[in-house]
């Protein structure tokens, strides 16, 4: 089964259905729409699964096209906060892969 990795601070928001989207520079080729993936805690080899997710959609989105709705799906309070986080993670990124999911 394919995997998506998250830092520990996102475990509870994902399990609670608050965080239902992730933005990534690139995705593993094994992550496809309508598939199920394991959500893993941590970015190191051997991270533990904490949820099974169904991938609802995958699309490429320009950072300039992101909305407050995207911020909410990310579990954040505002578009400004989302843009700040993205600049720290992916400096200068013009576009990212947007993955929407639900906990199975």
C-alpha positions as MATLAB code, in Angstrom:
seq = 'XXXXXXXXXXXXXXXXXXXXXXXXXXXXXXXXXXXXXXXXXXXXXXXXXXXXXXXXXXXXXXXXXXXXXXXXXXXXXXXXXXXXXXXXXXXXXXXXXXXXXXXX';
ca = [
       0.000    0.000    0.000;
       1.225    3.473   -0.849;
       2.062    5.926    1.930;
       1.882    9.607    2.765;
       4.054   10.842    5.595;
       3.067   13.559    8.071;
       4.723   15.151   11.079;
       3.289   14.187   14.447;
       1.362   17.427   14.902;
      -1.043   16.349   12.133;
      -2.006   12.950   13.565;
      -5.003   14.110   15.603;
      -6.280   16.680   13.053;
      -6.225   13.967   10.369;
      -7.889   11.361   12.587;
     -10.547   13.930   13.577;
     -11.260   14.826    9.934;
     -10.057   18.420   10.369;
      -7.068   18.088    8.023;
      -8.383   16.639    4.766;
      -5.761   17.885    2.329;
      -2.029   18.040    1.903;
       0.095   20.086   -0.478;
       3.336   18.567   -1.710;
       6.078   19.495   -4.133;
       5.860   15.979   -5.543;
       4.066   12.744   -4.776;
       5.199    9.150   -4.857;
       4.036    7.628   -8.152;
       2.168    5.005   -6.110;
      -0.316    7.607   -4.767;
      -3.271    7.690   -7.154;
      -6.843    8.976   -6.977;
      -9.471    6.649   -5.477;
      -6.708    4.557   -3.922;
      -6.108    3.979   -0.242;
      -2.851    4.968    1.393;
      -1.329    4.568    4.828;
      -0.696    7.812    6.695;
       2.645    7.446    8.461;
       4.026    9.411   11.393;
       7.380   10.918   10.542;
       9.636   11.241    7.553;
      12.230    8.690    8.561;
      12.225    5.102    7.420;
      10.074    2.959    9.663;
       7.403    5.553   10.506;
       4.299    4.054   12.073;
       0.901    4.105   10.348;
      -1.730    6.100   12.226;
      -4.602    6.124    9.699;
      -5.758    4.724    6.397;
      -6.749    7.426    3.918;
      -8.778    7.305    0.733;
      -7.435    9.704   -1.891;
     -10.413   11.711   -3.142;
      -8.590   13.906   -5.668;
      -5.150   14.916   -6.881;
      -4.476   18.050   -8.865;
      -1.735   20.549   -9.547;
      -2.491   23.986   -8.137;
      -0.624   27.260   -8.410;
       0.205   28.696   -5.006;
      -1.390   31.973   -6.116;
      -4.702   30.137   -6.668;
      -4.959   28.709   -3.137;
      -7.903   29.921   -1.057;
      -9.033   30.199    2.553;
     -10.931   26.953    1.917;
      -7.607   25.241    1.148;
      -6.206   26.604    4.404;
      -9.170   25.135    6.300;
      -8.694   21.740    4.650;
      -5.055   21.923    5.738;
      -6.171   22.417    9.345;
      -4.973   26.030    9.394;
      -6.834   29.206   10.358;
      -6.171   31.450    7.361;
      -4.810   31.692    3.858;
      -2.009   33.927    5.181;
      -0.954   31.176    7.602;
      -1.030   28.577    4.814;
       1.109   30.745    2.522;
       3.610   31.337    5.338;
       3.901   27.599    6.023;
       4.306   26.804    2.332;
       7.025   29.426    1.865;
       8.952   27.884    4.766;
       8.567   24.345    3.372;
       8.825   25.056   -0.359;
      10.526   28.446   -0.871;
       9.601   30.038   -4.163;
       7.309   27.197   -5.276;
       4.969   28.322   -8.029;
       2.779   25.223   -8.019;
       2.223   22.186   -5.818;
       0.336   18.921   -5.891;
      -2.911   19.111   -3.890;
      -4.143   15.820   -2.451;
      -7.574   15.681   -0.854;
      -8.372   12.685    1.295;
     -10.681   11.223    3.903;
     -10.029    8.836    6.746;
     -11.376    5.373    5.995;
];
